[in-house]
């Protein structure tokens, strides 16, 4: 009997079954199909989903929050009383001339955080970490946070800086940090990808390469999940096709792919096989995962979630549900942090959107016993200048890009909560103590996962590559 609707031929159905699933694959299936194991893998045989790390890991999962456009760290985490005192003065000539900026060309004036109740900093938690009043909920979990106030990067424009932060290289073509982790450790759940991406707002300037696999096999790239419609594009069966019919089609296609794989040994064929198989299993697992309506009223009130909406709050709750189900690396992108004008009103608006769900995520992970095995990262591509852009009017002024000093934080397993590491100078312009390069930060993240960043390598075009290029050292001081 013909199980295909007359309006959809076999070729079209095969195409629709595969389109949109390019990143959906499982390391286990790739290995079963005969691809080489990662250089990082020690003590595991091919055919297993997860791999042993190089040494005992402090954590198993990562939730990586990337604030697209770069928050003004000076107005959220790095209070500078001297900058407030000198706000409106000309920026010191020697400092301005030593920098490299995207838009400011003439000598600007210094711009301090407004000294009012709304923007004032409060020493929070038992640790007394200074955090802006724009983040009252985050102040409540201050003792879980490790602030790194001395991060610096190589790039000063959004796209290249996003790529550098997330792949260790300022151009397209290198694997993202999530792909490296997926490659090195594999997945703990055969029904879900090892690396999942959730987006609020527009896609970041660097685009999908920010979660791409670069020169690694595409089985390791991130898979974007969506809050509305099909959670993954073309995951649902075409109209008129029953699950049993699609399974027969997938089995037939994969039999042909297996024959071709045996002939040519191309790992991308193995990826294609795993795409179909995992997609079929995900038809059951993903809709249940994405249906947050099953969560309690108390959980929804804690996060500020609204089922059926595409929001950062919903994505934070989904991140918890994903790591709960064994997804190794979950990356959230939140658009809208660019502040070339009206920086104080913009940072207040964005802080209000993310403060409650981020704090709720940390509390929820702690209450469920997941925070000790998970690290939550708050990052951006760079920081913001301590001087004004565009105008001298405080309420209208913006802040330009600043690559030489900015703040990120981590919370969770293996880190010393309630501490601050690194310092900037009195104006928040240069690093005064304990500089941390992006490569150092990534080396530390891999270390928490039990991987030596110098040994997690992949041979491409005649040489070994790694996330940290030829640099990077673990920031031992923040580790518990």
Secondary structure, 3 states (H helix, E strand, C coil): CCCCCCCCCHHHHHHHHHCCCCCCCCHHHHHHCCCCCCCCCCCCCCCCCECCCCCCCCCCEEEEEEECCCCCHHHCCCCCHHHHHCCCCECCHHHHHHCCCCCCCCCCEECCCCCCCCCCEEEECCCCEEEEHHHHHHHCCHHHEEEEEEEECCCCCHHHHHHHHHHCCCCCCCCCHHHHHHHHHECCCCCCCCEEEEEECCCCCCHHHHHCCCCCCHHHCCEECCCCCCCCCCCCCCCCCCHHHHHHHHHHHHHHHHHHHHHHCCHHHHHHHHHHHHHHHHHHHHHHHHCHHHCCHHHHHHHCCCCCCCCHHHHHHHHHHHHHCCCCEEEEEECCCCCCECHHHHHHHHHHHHHHHHHHHHHHHHHCCCHHHEEEEEECCCEECCECECCCCCCCEECCEECCCEEEEEEECCECCCEEECEECCCCCCEEECCEEHHHHHHHHHHHCCCCCCCCCEEECCEEECCCCCCCCCCHHHEC
